[in-house]
Amino acid sequence: MKELFSAFSTAVFYPLVGLCMPGLSGISGWYILLMTQPPFRSLVSRNHTETAFVLMLLSIFVGTIVDDLGTRLESQWLDRARNRRTHGAHRQEWWAYLRKPFEVEPSGRRHLRKLVARLKFELGVAIGVVLTIPAVWLNSAIGSSLAIMATVIGAALVAYLLLEAKATHNTLGDLRHELLKEGGIISLPTRKIVQSIQG
């Protein structure tokens, strides 16, 4: 039974969190908008299984595009900001971490994978909410006061998720920095040394 939950957490949970949830958040408003159209609603009511299958594929498709946008946001915003703060050490540590072979996998790498999934979720759902908000305004069944409320809640959620993404990204950088240490000796110059060289 333990192996079943272990397989679920690695093989299913991370794609679910990184692709499906952001994809669903991106298409949810548009699906609700389409459901206001009688022909579409009738089609869905006659084809529950097919609709669920199409929604699953669509959420994975949109989730993959959202993941690409999240990766671009991470590299253009989070990576650049951290690289400036560490005076270039972040980029060096990232490539050193990718090159470093581990004979025995440290427990920190499992934690790192969880943090990566969390970062993908935070960036992906934030982008998904931005993608779905226009559908709320286009939906004639939703009044303007409800649309304003949904937009304010959506904006607050996006701001919160982006703040959390920044904190998660910093934790990931610190964790990679620690994983590069060998017996208390860091395999790269420390940030102070890099700062003094570039300063």
N, CA, C and O of each residue as an XYZ file, in Angstrom:
796
protein
N       0.829     -1.196      0.000
C       0.000      0.000      0.000
C       0.871      1.258      0.000
O       0.551      2.247     -0.659
N       1.981      1.204      0.751
C       2.885      2.355      0.809
C       3.460      2.655     -0.565
O       3.618      3.816     -0.941
N       3.783      1.569     -1.337
C       4.342      1.749     -2.673
C       3.330      2.410     -3.605
O       3.694      3.190     -4.484
N       2.029      2.078     -3.395
C       0.984      2.678     -4.221
C       0.932      4.187     -4.030
O       0.868      4.940     -5.002
N       0.960      4.635     -2.754
C       0.928      6.076     -2.482
C       2.214      6.751     -2.941
O       2.190      7.902     -3.376
N       3.348      6.031     -2.845
C       4.621      6.583     -3.300
C       4.583      6.799     -4.815
O       5.022      7.838     -5.310
N       4.056      5.811     -5.547
C       3.949      5.945     -7.003
C       2.990      7.074     -7.360
O       3.234      7.820     -8.309
N       1.896      7.205     -6.603
C       0.942      8.279     -6.865
C       1.594      9.637     -6.675
O       1.373     10.553     -7.467
N       2.401      9.768     -5.622
C       2.987     11.076     -5.333
C       3.983     11.503     -6.394
O       4.060     12.689     -6.714
N       4.748     10.573     -6.948
C       5.764     10.967     -7.923
C       5.243     10.956     -9.348
O       5.480     11.903    -10.099
N       4.530      9.891     -9.738
C       4.131      9.738    -11.130
C       2.868     10.515    -11.485
O       2.688     10.897    -12.641
N       2.002     10.753    -10.525
C       0.723     11.389    -10.811
C       0.617     12.776    -10.181
O       0.133     13.714    -10.814
N       1.069     12.903     -8.939
C       0.848     14.147     -8.208
C       1.560     15.328     -8.845
O       0.960     16.392     -8.995
N       2.831     15.171     -9.225
C       3.571     16.300     -9.777
C       3.013     16.779    -11.118
O       2.869     17.987    -11.306
N       2.687     15.869    -12.075
C       2.032     16.361    -13.304
C       0.660     16.976    -13.027
O       0.262     17.937    -13.684
N      -0.059     16.419    -12.053
C      -1.369     16.971    -11.697
C      -1.225     18.398    -11.196
O      -1.974     19.288    -11.600
N      -0.254     18.610    -10.312
C      -0.036     19.937     -9.734
C       0.595     20.888    -10.743
O       0.244     22.067    -10.791
N       1.527     20.379    -11.554
C       2.261     21.260    -12.462
C       1.577     21.549    -13.781
O       1.826     22.591    -14.387
N       0.705     20.634    -14.247
C       0.069     20.821    -15.549
C      -1.454     20.931    -15.469
O      -2.046     21.883    -15.978
N      -2.081     19.943    -14.822
C      -3.548     19.891    -14.847
C      -4.198     21.030    -14.075
O      -5.131     21.655    -14.577
N      -3.727     21.312    -12.869
C      -4.342     22.386    -12.080
C      -4.197     23.750    -12.752
O      -5.183     24.482    -12.840
N      -3.008     24.120    -13.229
C      -2.926     25.389    -13.963
C      -3.773     25.388    -15.231
O      -4.384     26.401    -15.571
N      -3.811     24.244    -15.937
C      -4.626     24.161    -17.138
C      -6.102     24.323    -16.837
O      -6.814     25.032    -17.548
N      -6.567     23.658    -15.770
C      -7.977     23.789    -15.378
C      -8.306     25.204    -14.948
O      -9.386     25.713    -15.250
N      -7.376     25.847    -14.240
C      -7.640     27.226    -13.832
C      -7.704     28.148    -15.048
O      -8.411     29.155    -15.027
N      -6.965     27.804    -16.110
C      -6.980     28.626    -17.319
C      -8.230     28.455    -18.167
O      -8.662     29.398    -18.829
N      -8.828     27.238    -18.155
C      -9.992     26.996    -19.013
C     -11.322     27.079    -18.277
O     -12.372     27.086    -18.918
N     -11.306     27.142    -16.959
C     -12.551     27.050    -16.183
C     -13.545     28.155    -16.539
O     -14.725     27.880    -16.758
N     -13.079     29.394    -16.598
C     -13.981     30.504    -16.933
C     -14.558     30.368    -18.337
O     -15.719     30.702    -18.573
N     -13.739     29.873    -19.270
C     -14.199     29.710    -20.647
C     -15.203     28.566    -20.751
O     -16.147     28.633    -21.538
N     -14.999     27.523    -19.960
C     -15.955     26.407    -19.949
C     -17.310     26.883    -19.403
O     -18.360     26.549    -19.951
N     -17.271     27.655    -18.331
C     -18.518     28.194    -17.764
C     -19.205     29.116    -18.770
O     -20.431     29.112    -18.887
N     -18.411     29.905    -19.496
C     -18.971     30.784    -20.531
C     -19.666     29.962    -21.626
O     -20.773     30.300    -22.044
N     -19.026     28.898    -22.086
C     -19.618     28.050    -23.124
C     -20.874     27.340    -22.623
O     -21.795     27.085    -23.399
N     -20.915     27.022    -21.333
C     -22.077     26.331    -20.775
C     -23.330     27.220    -20.773
O     -24.435     26.716    -20.576
N     -23.175     28.522    -20.988
C     -24.352     29.399    -21.074
C     -25.030     29.280    -22.434
O     -26.150     29.755    -22.619
N     -24.341     28.639    -23.393
C     -24.909     28.459    -24.731
C     -25.699     27.146    -24.778
O     -25.118     26.085    -24.551
N     -26.998     27.185    -25.063
C     -27.828     25.965    -25.058
C     -27.300     24.819    -25.931
O     -27.343     23.672    -25.485
N     -26.802     25.070    -27.159
C     -26.304     23.938    -27.959
C     -25.126     23.220    -27.283
O     -25.053     21.992    -27.279
N     -24.211     24.009    -26.715
C     -23.053     23.407    -26.042
C     -23.498     22.653    -24.792
O     -23.030     21.545    -24.534
N     -24.396     23.249    -24.023
C     -24.896     22.605    -22.810
C     -25.604     21.290    -23.135
O     -25.473     20.310    -22.402
N     -26.342     21.277    -24.223
C     -27.030     20.059    -24.653
C     -26.028     18.987    -25.088
O     -26.193     17.807    -24.778
N     -25.001     19.409    -25.800
C     -23.959     18.472    -26.227
C     -23.263     17.844    -25.031
O     -23.014     16.638    -25.015
N     -22.947     18.659    -24.028
C     -22.283     18.155    -22.820
C     -23.190     17.196    -22.057
O     -22.730     16.160    -21.576
N     -24.468     17.529    -21.943
C     -25.387     16.676    -21.176
C     -25.580     15.312    -21.835
O     -25.882     14.334    -21.150
N     -25.409     15.234    -23.164
C     -25.549     13.956    -23.865
C     -24.252     13.151    -23.881
O     -24.269     11.953    -24.164
N     -23.121     13.806    -23.575
C     -21.812     13.142    -23.702
C     -20.931     13.418    -22.479
O     -19.901     14.083    -22.595
N     -21.328     12.917    -21.322
C     -20.570     13.186    -20.095
C     -19.145     12.633    -20.154
O     -18.188     13.338    -19.834
N     -19.008     11.372    -20.563
C     -17.683     10.732    -20.584
C     -16.765     11.419    -21.578
O     -15.610     11.712    -21.269
N     -17.277     11.673    -22.767
C     -16.467     12.322    -23.800
C     -16.071     13.737    -23.377
O     -14.949     14.179    -23.622
N     -17.010     14.441    -22.737
C     -16.708     15.794    -22.263
C     -15.600     15.774    -21.221
O     -14.691     16.604    -21.258
N     -15.675     14.827    -20.292
C     -14.634     14.714    -19.263
C     -13.283     14.413    -19.899
O     -12.266     14.970    -19.487
N     -13.265     13.536    -20.902
C     -12.019     13.182    -21.587
C     -11.434     14.385    -22.322
O     -10.233     14.646    -22.243
N     -12.299     15.121    -23.043
C     -11.838     16.311    -23.781
C     -11.332     17.381    -22.811
O     -10.315     18.024    -23.069
N     -12.045     17.571    -21.691
C     -11.605     18.555    -20.693
C     -10.254     18.179    -20.107
O      -9.411     19.043    -19.868
N     -10.046     16.861    -19.871
C      -8.754     16.416    -19.343
C      -7.634     16.719    -20.339
O      -6.593     17.259    -19.966
N      -7.856     16.365    -21.619
C      -6.837     16.633    -22.640
C      -6.601     18.131    -22.809
O      -5.465     18.579    -22.959
N      -7.696     18.899    -22.783
C      -7.576     20.350    -22.934
C      -6.828     20.970    -21.759
O      -6.024     21.885    -21.942
N      -7.095     20.469    -20.545
C      -6.390     21.015    -19.380
C      -4.906     20.689    -19.439
O      -4.082     21.506    -19.028
N      -4.546     19.508    -19.943
C      -3.120     19.163    -20.097
C      -2.478     20.030    -21.179
O      -1.355     20.506    -21.015
N      -3.202     20.235    -22.293
C      -2.688     21.071    -23.377
C      -2.454     22.508    -22.904
O      -1.372     23.069    -23.079
N      -3.501     23.090    -22.297
C      -3.373     24.470    -21.805
C      -2.349     24.524    -20.678
O      -1.582     25.482    -20.583
N      -2.330     23.497    -19.819
C      -1.356     23.453    -18.732
C       0.074     23.427    -19.232
O       0.960     24.016    -18.612
N       0.309     22.750    -20.351
C       1.657     22.706    -20.931
C       2.064     24.078    -21.456
O       3.205     24.506    -21.280
N       1.118     24.769    -22.103
C       1.415     26.131    -22.571
C       1.652     27.063    -21.388
O       2.567     27.887    -21.410
N       0.815     26.927    -20.348
C       0.975     27.750    -19.142
C       2.317     27.446    -18.474
O       2.973     28.350    -17.956
N       2.730     26.163    -18.485
C       4.023     25.788    -17.915
C       5.167     26.459    -18.673
O       6.140     26.908    -18.068
N       5.044     26.526    -20.004
C       6.055     27.242    -20.800
C       6.105     28.721    -20.422
O       7.183     29.298    -20.279
N       4.926     29.327    -20.261
C       4.879     30.736    -19.855
C       5.462     30.911    -18.454
O       6.171     31.883    -18.191
N       5.162     29.964    -17.549
C       5.714     30.016    -16.193
C       7.228     29.888    -16.183
O       7.910     30.558    -15.408
N       7.759     29.015    -17.055
C       9.214     28.855    -17.166
C       9.855     30.141    -17.661
O      10.913     30.548    -17.182
N       9.197     30.777    -18.634
C       9.719     32.059    -19.136
C       9.671     33.134    -18.048
O      10.610     33.917    -17.908
N       8.585     33.171    -17.283
C       8.457     34.125    -16.183
C       9.528     33.871    -15.126
O      10.112     34.807    -14.581
N       9.776     32.590    -14.845
C      10.809     32.255    -13.861
C      12.185     32.719    -14.324
O      12.937     33.311    -13.550
N      12.516     32.452    -15.588
C      13.855     32.826    -16.062
C      14.013     34.329    -16.232
O      15.075     34.878    -15.936
N      12.949     35.012    -16.713
C      13.051     36.447    -16.967
C      12.933     37.295    -15.705
O      13.508     38.381    -15.639
N      12.202     36.821    -14.711
C      11.957     37.611    -13.501
C      12.726     37.056    -12.302
O      13.588     37.734    -11.744
N      12.410     35.823    -11.912
C      12.969     35.283    -10.670
C      14.459     34.988    -10.786
O      15.236     35.362     -9.907
N      14.867     34.313    -11.876
C      16.285     33.977    -12.031
C      17.139     35.235    -12.156
O      18.198     35.335    -11.536
N      16.679     36.188    -12.954
C      17.466     37.421    -13.135
C      17.594     38.199    -11.828
O      18.667     38.706    -11.502
N      16.482     38.291    -11.077
C      16.529     39.036     -9.813
C      17.467     38.361     -8.817
O      18.260     39.032     -8.156
N      17.379     37.033     -8.710
C      18.264     36.334     -7.771
C      19.712     36.391     -8.236
O      20.619     36.491     -7.410
N      19.939     36.330     -9.523
C      21.304     36.404    -10.047
C      21.926     37.768     -9.738
O      23.113     37.864     -9.426
N      21.094     38.835     -9.831
C      21.603     40.170     -9.467
C      21.932     40.239     -7.980
O      22.967     40.782     -7.591
N      21.029     39.675     -7.135
C      21.255     39.727     -5.687
C      22.478     38.931     -5.266
O      23.156     39.299     -4.307
N      22.767     37.847     -5.968
C      23.911     36.992     -5.594
C      25.153     37.307     -6.414
O      26.159     36.604     -6.317
N      25.084     38.367     -7.225
C      26.215     38.798     -8.045
C      26.726     37.674     -8.947
O      27.932     37.449     -9.055
N      25.797     36.977     -9.588
C      26.148     35.940    -10.560
C      26.268     34.542     -9.996
O      26.372     33.584    -10.761
N      26.256     34.393     -8.673
C      26.434     33.068     -8.068
C      25.254     32.150     -8.359
O      25.434     30.939     -8.485
N      24.041     32.712     -8.468
C      22.863     31.868     -8.714
C      23.009     31.084    -10.016
O      22.767     29.877    -10.051
N      23.399     31.764    -11.070
C      23.564     31.093    -12.379
C      24.673     30.056    -12.316
O      24.523     28.956    -12.847
N      25.776     30.392    -11.678
C      26.889     29.440    -11.554
C      26.464     28.207    -10.762
O      26.780     27.079    -11.142
N      25.753     28.426     -9.668
C      25.308     27.300     -8.840
C      24.288     26.440     -9.571
O      24.279     25.221     -9.401
N      23.427     27.054    -10.384
C      22.436     26.296    -11.135
C      23.124     25.319    -12.095
O      22.781     24.138    -12.136
N      24.100     25.820    -12.868
C      24.793     24.945    -13.816
C      25.671     23.936    -13.085
O      25.781     22.793    -13.528
N      26.289     24.323    -11.990
C      27.099     23.379    -11.210
C      26.226     22.277    -10.631
O      26.639     21.119    -10.584
N      25.039     22.624    -10.196
C      24.116     21.621     -9.653
C      23.701     20.621    -10.741
O      23.629     19.418    -10.487
N      23.430     21.122    -11.946
C      23.042     20.231    -13.042
C      24.182     19.305    -13.451
O      23.940     18.177    -13.880
N      25.434     19.776    -13.321
C      26.578     18.948    -13.691
C      26.968     17.948    -12.617
O      27.597     16.933    -12.918
N      26.605     18.218    -11.365
C      27.117     17.424    -10.249
C      26.432     16.065    -10.153
O      25.211     16.001    -10.009
N      27.210     14.961    -10.232
C      26.613     13.642    -10.010
C      26.588     13.330     -8.510
O      27.548     13.619     -7.796
N      25.500     12.748     -8.046
C      25.390     12.336     -6.650
C      25.431     10.818     -6.596
O      24.583     10.149     -7.187
N      26.431     10.263     -5.878
C      26.511      8.807     -5.743
C      25.318      8.295     -4.952
O      24.700      7.301     -5.332
N      24.996      8.961     -3.867
C      23.814      8.642     -3.069
C      22.941      9.890     -3.077
O      23.399     10.990     -2.770
N      21.678      9.696     -3.435
C      20.795     10.860     -3.516
C      20.539     11.434     -2.134
O      19.994     10.742     -1.274
N      20.922     12.688     -1.902
C      20.634     13.301     -0.599
C      19.143     13.582     -0.446
O      18.430     13.788     -1.428
N      18.692     13.587      0.797
C      17.264     13.831      1.047
C      16.854     15.215      0.559
O      15.681     15.446      0.263
N      17.792     16.119      0.474
C      17.494     17.460     -0.008
C      17.003     17.487     -1.445
O      16.265     18.394     -1.829
N      17.404     16.497     -2.252
C      16.940     16.467     -3.643
C      15.458     16.131     -3.723
O      14.749     16.644     -4.589
N      14.985     15.268     -2.821
C      13.545     14.968     -2.793
C      12.770     16.236     -2.409
O      11.720     16.536     -2.976
N      13.309     16.958     -1.445
C      12.666     18.216     -1.039
C      12.704     19.221     -2.191
O      11.755     19.978     -2.396
N      13.794     19.221     -2.931
C      13.930     20.129     -4.060
C      12.876     19.835     -5.123
O      12.304     20.761     -5.698
N      12.612     18.544     -5.393
C      11.592     18.184     -6.371
C      10.208     18.668     -5.935
O       9.412     19.118     -6.760
N       9.928     18.571     -4.636
C       8.647     19.063     -4.123
C       8.543     20.577     -4.296
O       7.485     21.101     -4.644
N       9.649     21.268     -4.049
C       9.652     22.721     -4.210
C       9.477     23.123     -5.673
O       8.804     24.110     -5.969
N      10.081     22.362     -6.590
C       9.914     22.646     -8.020
C       8.449     22.486     -8.416
O       7.910     23.307     -9.158
N       7.796     21.414     -7.913
C       6.370     21.214     -8.200
C       5.537     22.365     -7.634
O       4.589     22.828     -8.268
N       5.904     22.819     -6.438
C       5.180     23.935     -5.827
C       5.365     25.209     -6.643
O       4.409     25.956     -6.850
N       6.595     25.464     -7.110
C       6.867     26.654     -7.921
C       6.074     26.610     -9.222
O       5.514     27.622     -9.644
N       6.024     25.435     -9.863
C       5.251     25.294    -11.097
C       3.768     25.551    -10.837
O       3.088     26.181    -11.648
N       3.273     25.059     -9.701
C       1.880     25.288     -9.340
C       1.621     26.777     -9.126
O       0.648     27.320     -9.649
N       2.487     27.438     -8.359
C       2.279     28.853     -8.027
C       2.306     29.731     -9.271
O       1.443     30.591     -9.444
N       3.298     29.517    -10.142
C       3.368     30.316    -11.363
C       2.249     29.937    -12.332
O       1.640     30.805    -12.957
N       1.981     28.629    -12.451
C       0.972     28.161    -13.402
C      -0.433     28.611    -13.063
O      -1.160     29.079    -13.939
N      -0.830     28.477    -11.804
C      -2.183     28.876    -11.425
C      -2.332     30.393    -11.530
O      -3.395     30.882    -11.911
N      -1.282     31.140    -11.198
C      -1.344     32.600    -11.350
C      -1.599     32.980    -12.804
O      -2.427     33.846    -13.084
N      -0.893     32.338    -13.728
C      -1.097     32.612    -15.154
C      -2.482     32.131    -15.587
O      -3.163     32.806    -16.360
N      -2.900     30.957    -15.086
C      -4.214     30.418    -15.422
C      -5.345     31.337    -15.003
O      -6.319     31.499    -15.738
N      -5.226     31.940    -13.828
C      -6.260     32.874    -13.360
C      -6.326     34.097    -14.275
O      -7.410     34.585    -14.595
N      -5.158     34.587    -14.692
C      -5.133     35.730    -15.619
C      -5.809     35.362    -16.937
O      -6.505     36.187    -17.528
N      -5.607     34.123    -17.403
C      -6.210     33.682    -18.662
C      -7.723     33.514    -18.566
O      -8.431     33.701    -19.556
N      -8.217     33.168    -17.397
C      -9.650     32.871    -17.262
C     -10.507     34.095    -16.905
O     -11.719     34.075    -17.121
N      -9.905     35.144    -16.369
C     -10.672     36.333    -15.956
C     -11.431     36.991    -17.113
O     -12.569     37.414    -16.908
N     -10.847     37.100    -18.338
C     -11.644     37.712    -19.425
C     -12.960     36.987    -19.697
O     -13.946     37.617    -20.079
N     -12.981     35.670    -19.504
C     -14.217     34.910    -19.736
C     -15.301     35.298    -18.740
O     -16.489     35.229    -19.055
N     -14.898     35.706    -17.541
C     -15.873     36.148    -16.537
C     -16.575     37.411    -17.023
O     -17.783     37.565    -16.839
N     -15.817     38.314    -17.643
C     -16.394     39.572    -18.137
C     -17.234     39.364    -19.386
O     -18.170     40.124    -19.635
N     -16.913     38.345    -20.172
C     -17.677     38.069    -21.396
C     -18.963     37.297    -21.122
O     -19.834     37.212    -21.988
N     -19.086     36.737    -19.928
C     -20.239     35.923    -19.586
C     -21.414     36.824    -19.198
O     -21.383     37.488    -18.162
N     -22.449     36.837    -20.042
C     -23.600     37.704    -19.784
C     -24.424     37.235    -18.586
O     -25.207     38.007    -18.031
N     -24.251     35.974    -18.187
C     -24.990     35.449    -17.026
C     -24.412     35.963    -15.715
O     -25.042     35.843    -14.664
N     -23.219     36.533    -15.777
C     -22.572     37.069    -14.572
C     -22.723     38.583    -14.585
O     -22.335     39.242    -15.550
N     -23.276     39.125    -13.535
C     -23.450     40.569    -13.429
C     -22.123     41.285    -13.250
O     -21.112     40.667    -12.918
N     -22.134     42.590    -13.471
C     -20.883     43.362    -13.383
C     -20.320     43.373    -11.967
O     -19.104     43.337    -11.784
N     -21.208     43.423    -10.949
C     -20.703     43.431     -9.571
C     -20.014     42.105     -9.230
O     -18.996     42.085     -8.537
N     -20.580     40.999     -9.724
C     -19.959     39.692     -9.495
C     -18.653     39.567    -10.278
O     -17.690     38.972     -9.793
N     -18.623     40.127    -11.488
C     -17.398     40.105    -12.297
C     -16.295     40.918    -11.634
O     -15.131     40.518    -11.643
N     -16.668     42.076    -11.049
C     -15.682     42.892    -10.332
C     -15.149     42.133     -9.127
O     -13.947     42.132     -8.861
N     -16.064     41.482     -8.394
C     -15.646     40.721     -7.225
C     -14.707     39.575     -7.618
O     -13.696     39.337     -6.957
N     -15.052     38.871     -8.701
C     -14.208     37.768     -9.175
C     -12.846     38.277     -9.617
O     -11.832     37.617     -9.388
N     -12.812     39.450    -10.252
C     -11.547     40.032    -10.708
C     -10.671     40.434     -9.532
O      -9.464     40.194     -9.543
N     -11.282     41.052     -8.507
C     -10.519     41.455     -7.318
C      -9.962     40.226     -6.602
O      -8.798     40.210     -6.200
N     -10.803     39.192     -6.443
C     -10.334     37.954     -5.796
C      -9.240     37.315     -6.638
O      -8.235     36.845     -6.106
N      -9.437     37.298     -7.965
C      -8.421     36.738     -8.863
C      -7.108     37.497     -8.786
O      -6.038     36.889     -8.748
N      -7.183     38.832     -8.764
C      -5.970     39.653     -8.674
C      -5.244     39.416     -7.346
O      -4.016     39.341     -7.302
N      -6.021     39.299     -6.265
C      -5.410     39.020     -4.956
C      -4.743     37.651     -4.957
O      -3.654     37.488     -4.406
N      -5.394     36.663     -5.576
C      -4.815     35.319     -5.656
C      -3.548     35.316     -6.490
O      -2.565     34.672     -6.122
N      -3.559     36.028     -7.608
C      -2.366     36.118     -8.461
C      -1.219     36.767     -7.699
O      -0.092     36.274     -7.740
N      -1.498     37.883     -6.996
C      -0.452     38.565     -6.226
C       0.121     37.644     -5.146
O       1.336     37.575     -4.956
N      -0.767     36.940     -4.444
C      -0.316     36.007     -3.398
C       0.549     34.897     -3.990
O       1.612     34.587     -3.451
N       0.103     34.297     -5.092
C       0.852     33.196     -5.698
C       2.208     33.656     -6.223
O       3.187     32.916     -6.135
N       2.275     34.871     -6.769
C       3.563     35.383     -7.247
C       4.520     35.663     -6.100
O       5.723     35.431     -6.222
N       3.989     36.166     -4.974
C       4.837     36.353     -3.789
C       5.347     35.011     -3.274
O       6.517     34.878     -2.917
N       4.458     34.016     -3.240
C       4.871     32.678     -2.801
C       5.877     32.069     -3.770
O       6.812     31.387     -3.351
N       5.687     32.316     -5.076
C       6.624     31.799     -6.075
C       8.017     32.396     -5.860
O       9.025     31.702     -5.993
N       8.062     33.676     -5.530
C       9.357     34.324     -5.267
C      10.033     33.696     -4.052
O      11.239     33.450     -4.065
N       9.251     33.436     -3.000
C       9.818     32.810     -1.793
C      10.265     31.382     -2.080
O      11.324     30.961     -1.616
N       9.466     30.632     -2.844
C       9.833     29.260     -3.196
C      11.094     29.243     -4.037
O      11.964     28.395     -3.839
N      11.200     30.180     -4.981
C      12.383     30.267     -5.841
C      13.635     30.550     -5.005
O      14.691     29.967     -5.248
N      13.515     31.440     -4.027
C      14.661     31.718     -3.155
C      15.056     30.494     -2.344
O      16.243     30.221     -2.170
N      14.063     29.748     -1.844
C      14.348     28.534     -1.089
C      15.031     27.502     -1.976
O      15.954     26.816     -1.538
N      14.577     27.392     -3.230
C      15.223     26.472     -4.176
C      16.689     26.849     -4.390
O      17.562     25.980     -4.407
N      16.955     28.145     -4.553
C      18.337     28.594     -4.731
C      19.204     28.292     -3.520
O      20.347     27.856     -3.658
N      18.652     28.527     -2.321
C      19.400     28.225     -1.095
C      19.657     26.729     -0.952
O      20.734     26.314     -0.524
N      18.653     25.919     -1.317
C      18.803     24.474     -1.210
C      19.845     23.956     -2.193
O      20.661     23.109     -1.828
N      19.838     24.443     -3.426
C      20.877     24.044     -4.387
C      22.249     24.450     -3.885
O      23.213     23.700     -4.036
N      22.347     25.637     -3.285
C      23.617     26.111     -2.724
C      24.119     25.132     -1.663
O      25.302     24.793     -1.636
N      23.219     24.682     -0.794
C      23.608     23.745      0.266
C      23.962     22.370     -0.290
O      24.874     21.717      0.217
N      23.251     21.920     -1.330
C      23.535     20.606     -1.896
C      24.879     20.553     -2.610
O      25.435     19.474     -2.816
N      25.399     21.715     -2.987
C      26.701     21.750     -3.648
C      27.865     21.688     -2.667
O      29.017     21.560     -3.082
N      27.576     21.776     -1.376
C      28.640     21.690     -0.369
C      29.105     20.254     -0.225
O      28.304     19.320     -0.283
N      30.400     20.086     -0.039
C      30.972     18.753      0.183
C      31.829     18.816      1.430
O      32.883     19.451      1.437
N      31.379     18.159      2.479
C      32.149     18.128      3.716
C      32.397     19.499      4.293
O      33.445     19.752      4.887
N      31.420     20.399      4.117
C      31.557     21.746      4.668
C      32.286     22.699      3.744
O      32.371     23.893      4.032
N      32.828     22.183      2.611
C      33.521     23.038      1.654
C      32.621     23.209      0.442
O      32.166     22.223     -0.138
N      32.366     24.420      0.064
C      31.498     24.697     -1.071
C      32.319     24.548     -2.344
O      33.445     25.036     -2.437
N      31.730     23.861     -3.327
C      32.472     23.606     -4.556
C      32.577     24.838     -5.452
O      33.344     24.834     -6.415
N      31.826     25.878     -5.154
C      31.906     27.143     -5.884
C      32.354     28.238     -4.932
O      32.282     28.067     -3.715
N      32.812     29.357     -5.468
C      33.096     30.483     -4.573
C      31.828     30.908     -3.860
O      30.742     30.885     -4.439
N      31.968     31.301     -2.590
C      30.791     31.764     -1.856
C      30.336     33.092     -2.427
O      31.049     33.728     -3.203
N      29.142     33.503     -2.034
C      28.587     34.733     -2.577
C      29.438     35.946     -2.210
O      29.578     36.866     -3.016
N      30.014     35.962     -0.996
C      30.843     37.109     -0.590
C      32.079     37.215     -1.469
O      32.492     38.312     -1.847
N      32.681     36.040     -1.800
C      33.869     36.061     -2.650
C      33.499     36.552     -4.038
O      34.207     37.374     -4.619
N      32.373     36.043     -4.578
C      31.933     36.489     -5.904
C      31.657     37.973     -5.888
O      31.977     38.673     -6.848
N      31.062     38.471     -4.804
C      30.739     39.896     -4.698
C      32.021     40.724     -4.677
O      32.106     41.760     -5.336
N      33.015     40.268     -3.921
C      34.249     41.051     -3.840
C      35.021     41.034     -5.166
O      35.706     42.000     -5.502
N      34.907     39.927     -5.919
C      35.596     39.860     -7.198
C      34.945     40.832     -8.183
O      35.630     41.577     -8.884
N      33.597     40.810     -8.225
C      32.906     41.672     -9.179
C      32.838     43.118     -8.711
O      32.702     44.027     -9.529
N      32.933     43.341     -7.400
C      32.884     44.707     -6.875
C      34.206     45.354     -7.058
O      34.384     46.512     -6.683
